[in-house]
Amino acid sequence: MDPLARYRKQILFAGIQENGQQCIRRSRVLQVGCGALGCVVADHLTRAGVGLLRIVDRDFVEMSNLQRQSLFVEQDVEDHLPKAICAARRLQQINSDVSIEPHVADVDYRNIRDLADGVDLIVDGTDNFEIRYLINDLALELKIPWIFTGCTGSTGQVMPVIPGRSGCLRCLIPDAPPPGSTETCDTAGVLGPAIGMIASLESAIALQVLSGHVDQIPLQLTIVDVWEGTTRTIDMAGLGNNGNCPACRGDRPFLDGSEASGAAVLCGRNAVQVSPAENLSVSLEELSQRLESVGSVTSNPFLTRVTLEESGMEMSVFPDGRAIIRGTEDPAVARAIYSRYIGA
């Protein structure tokens, strides 16, 4: 069978054609995060026939995800499976021609270079500004295009960052908004159609990059409100050359680790992720046995989860030593729970 036959309608499009499709099939993409936006982008890129899609996500599937995270089903919640694993299994069923590479990990300054090795593009599926600034640092350092996205309520935004040509994330937002100063999914909610719109725009930009048309991409921030039916844009062309942005001048505090944090509050989850100072190798089987004395334990090859009898908090521990502790938004409390049951 002709390997391009499944992409016939895409090849007929004047912006791609057969040469563009061949470029897409040779492309390698790093997707950071596989939540709502990430599910849609991963689905589009897999169906479009990218060569390799490397999906990195630190979290597991929960029932509240299913309203908008289109790659997951109720059984994934029952099985307590990580999002990267579930996404990879479903995407491989969609297109076995694509190499899907799942990583259950927290992207940080220690592993992002390895994760981005050899990729042509980085796509944003996160809900975390620290990780976005880290991606921004790496992309500028290695001159890899990346696409910033975000969505809250009925409004979303998308912006390509083309090193050397466009402004970057810190040109647009020099510093992360202080906690409580902006709406989040937890306070404003989020509509599935807004996710679909923004993720589709991100996917279209990705296909422009991967098919060899990066010079034709509008260098702008696009803001869409699907409830109000409005769209506006902000020109980002040339902003990186005005000398005002520290990242464009070579400042890399997120990539060198000086801005790294050991605990992160998870948006809308009443939970905190605690990461060890160095990646560990945890035996989940041994950990499960140890934790049976302090609560109800369930385990699979990807994580061990315990509901602590004393506090009612829930702790999910991954093989690299990370833990997500639900029942608090206080990093100090989460670190204390981690230290008490996992170790310092």
SENUKOL-220329 format. One line per 5 residues: their letters; for each residue x, y, z of C-alpha. Coordinates in steps of 0.2 Angstrom, whole numbers, always signed. Layout:
a	X,Y,Z | ...
This chain:
mdpla	+0,+0,+0 | +6,+18,-4 | +12,+25,+13 | +5,+42,+8 | -12,+36,+4
ryrkq	-20,+39,+21 | -14,+58,+19 | -22,+60,+2 | -33,+74,+7 | -20,+83,+17
ilfag	-8,+82,+2 | -21,+89,-10 | -20,+105,+1 | -9,+118,-8 | +1,+123,+7
iqeng	+7,+105,+10 | +7,+94,-6 | +18,+79,-7 | +34,+87,-3 | +27,+95,+13
qqcir	+20,+78,+18 | +37,+70,+16 | +44,+83,+28 | +30,+80,+40 | +34,+61,+40
rsrvl	+52,+65,+44 | +48,+77,+58 | +51,+75,+76 | +40,+84,+89 | +42,+86,+108
qvgcg	+25,+89,+116 | +26,+95,+134 | +10,+91,+144 | -5,+80,+138 | -20,+88,+146
algcv	-34,+96,+137 | -24,+106,+124 | -11,+92,+123 | -24,+79,+119 | -31,+89,+104
vadhl	-13,+93,+97 | -7,+76,+99 | -22,+69,+90 | -20,+81,+76 | -1,+78,+74
tragv	-3,+59,+74 | -17,+59,+61 | -6,+71,+51 | +8,+59,+51 | +23,+66,+60
gllri	+38,+55,+61 | +40,+55,+80 | +29,+62,+94 | +37,+62,+111 | +24,+66,+124
vdrdf	+30,+70,+142 | +17,+72,+156 | +19,+71,+174 | +1,+67,+179 | -12,+53,+179
vemsn	-30,+53,+172 | -44,+59,+184 | -63,+59,+181 | -64,+78,+180 | -52,+77,+165
lqrqs	-64,+68,+154 | -75,+84,+150 | -61,+91,+139 | -46,+79,+138 | -52,+70,+122
lfveq	-39,+55,+122 | -45,+48,+139 | -60,+37,+144 | -67,+31,+161 | -57,+15,+161
dvedh	-41,+25,+161 | -47,+33,+177 | -52,+16,+185 | -34,+10,+180 | -25,+25,+188
lpkai	-15,+27,+173 | -3,+41,+168 | -9,+52,+154 | +7,+50,+144 | +4,+31,+144
caarr	-15,+32,+140 | -12,+45,+126 | +2,+34,+118 | -9,+19,+118 | -24,+28,+110
lqqin	-13,+37,+97 | -4,+21,+92 | -21,+14,+87 | -25,+29,+77 | -9,+29,+67
sdvsi	+3,+15,+68 | +14,+24,+56 | +19,+37,+69 | +32,+33,+82 | +24,+38,+99
ephva	+36,+40,+113 | +28,+42,+130 | +38,+49,+145 | +30,+49,+163 | +41,+63,+170
dvdyr	+41,+81,+176 | +50,+92,+163 | +64,+102,+172 | +81,+110,+169 | +89,+93,+172
nirdl	+80,+83,+158 | +73,+95,+145 | +89,+95,+134 | +88,+76,+133 | +69,+76,+130
adgvd	+72,+89,+116 | +86,+81,+108 | +84,+80,+89 | +67,+88,+88 | +61,+100,+75
livdg	+47,+108,+86 | +41,+110,+104 | +22,+111,+107 | +15,+118,+123 | +2,+107,+132
tdnfe	+6,+113,+150 | -4,+124,+163 | +12,+130,+171 | +22,+146,+168 | +38,+139,+176
iryli	+39,+125,+163 | +34,+137,+149 | +48,+149,+153 | +60,+134,+154 | +54,+129,+136
ndlal	+57,+147,+131 | +75,+147,+137 | +79,+130,+129 | +71,+135,+112 | +80,+151,+112
elkip	+96,+143,+117 | +95,+129,+103 | +85,+139,+91 | +71,+127,+90 | +53,+134,+86
wiftg	+40,+132,+99 | +22,+136,+101 | +15,+144,+117 | -4,+141,+121 | -16,+144,+136
ctgst	-34,+143,+139 | -46,+148,+153 | -65,+150,+153 | -70,+153,+135 | -54,+162,+131
gqvmp	-38,+155,+124 | -22,+162,+116 | -8,+155,+105 | +9,+161,+99 | +23,+154,+89
vipgr	+40,+158,+95 | +53,+157,+80 | +70,+161,+88 | +79,+175,+78 | +63,+181,+70
sgclr	+49,+184,+83 | +47,+189,+101 | +47,+176,+114 | +37,+172,+129 | +46,+184,+141
clipd	+45,+198,+128 | +26,+196,+130 | +26,+191,+149 | +42,+196,+157 | +38,+188,+174
apppg	+25,+175,+179 | +9,+182,+186 | +9,+182,+205 | -2,+168,+213 | -20,+174,+214
stetc	-18,+188,+202 | -26,+180,+187 | -40,+168,+183 | -37,+149,+183 | -47,+134,+177
dtagv	-51,+132,+195 | -59,+149,+197 | -66,+152,+180 | -68,+135,+173 | -64,+130,+155
lgpai	-75,+126,+140 | -71,+111,+129 | -74,+121,+113 | -61,+134,+118 | -48,+120,+120
gmias	-53,+113,+103 | -51,+130,+95 | -34,+135,+102 | -27,+118,+101 | -32,+117,+82
lesai	-24,+134,+79 | -8,+127,+88 | -9,+112,+77 | -10,+122,+61 | +5,+132,+66
alqvl	+14,+116,+69 | +10,+109,+52 | +17,+125,+44 | +33,+123,+53 | +35,+104,+50
sghvd	+30,+105,+31 | +43,+118,+28 | +33,+134,+28 | +40,+142,+44 | +44,+159,+35
qiplq	+25,+161,+31 | +19,+160,+49 | +11,+176,+56 | +22,+181,+70 | +8,+186,+82
ltivd	-1,+182,+98 | -19,+177,+94 | -33,+178,+107 | -49,+170,+104 | -65,+170,+115
vwegt	-77,+157,+108 | -92,+163,+119 | -91,+181,+114 | -86,+176,+96 | -71,+188,+96
trtid	-53,+187,+90 | -39,+199,+92 | -20,+199,+88 | -4,+207,+94 | +11,+208,+83
maglg	+26,+199,+90 | +38,+201,+74 | +54,+209,+78 | +51,+211,+97 | +66,+200,+101
nngnc	+78,+212,+93 | +74,+227,+103 | +86,+223,+117 | +72,+224,+130 | +70,+206,+134
pacrg	+82,+197,+145 | +79,+180,+137 | +82,+186,+120 | +98,+194,+126 | +104,+177,+133
drpfl	+98,+176,+151 | +93,+158,+155 | +88,+157,+173 | +76,+143,+170 | +87,+132,+160
dgsea	+102,+134,+172 | +91,+129,+187 | +92,+146,+196 | +73,+148,+195 | +69,+130,+198
sgaav	+57,+125,+212 | +55,+108,+221 | +36,+110,+224 | +22,+115,+212 | +4,+119,+215
lcgrn	-6,+110,+202 | -19,+121,+194 | -37,+117,+200 | -32,+101,+208 | -31,+105,+227
avqvs	-14,+96,+225 | +5,+99,+225 | +18,+90,+216 | +34,+87,+226 | +50,+83,+216
paenl	+66,+77,+224 | +82,+87,+222 | +89,+72,+211 | +80,+59,+201 | +78,+43,+211
svsle	+74,+25,+206 | +60,+20,+218 | +54,+2,+219 | +35,+4,+218 | +32,-14,+225
elsqr	+43,-11,+240 | +35,+6,+243 | +18,-1,+242 | +22,-14,+256 | +29,+0,+267
lesvg	+14,+11,+265 | +1,-2,+268 | +3,+2,+287 | -2,+20,+285 | -17,+19,+273
svtsn	-26,+11,+258 | -14,+7,+244 | -16,+3,+225 | -2,+1,+213 | +2,-2,+195
pfltr	+18,-2,+185 | +18,+17,+183 | +13,+23,+201 | +8,+19,+219 | -6,+28,+227
vtlee	-10,+29,+245 | -25,+37,+254 | -17,+42,+271 | -28,+36,+286 | -22,+50,+298
sgmem	-25,+65,+286 | -36,+59,+272 | -24,+66,+260 | -20,+56,+244 | -2,+53,+238
svfpd	+3,+46,+221 | +21,+42,+220 | +30,+39,+203 | +46,+28,+200 | +57,+44,+198
graii	+53,+49,+216 | +40,+62,+212 | +24,+63,+221 | +8,+72,+219 | -1,+75,+236
rgted	-19,+79,+235 | -29,+88,+249 | -18,+103,+251 | -12,+118,+241 | +2,+122,+253
pavar	+19,+117,+247 | +26,+117,+265 | +12,+104,+270 | +15,+94,+254 | +34,+93,+257
aiysr	+31,+88,+275 | +20,+74,+270 | +33,+68,+257 | +47,+69,+270 | +37,+59,+283
yiga	+32,+45,+271 | +44,+44,+257 | +60,+53,+265 | +69,+69,+265
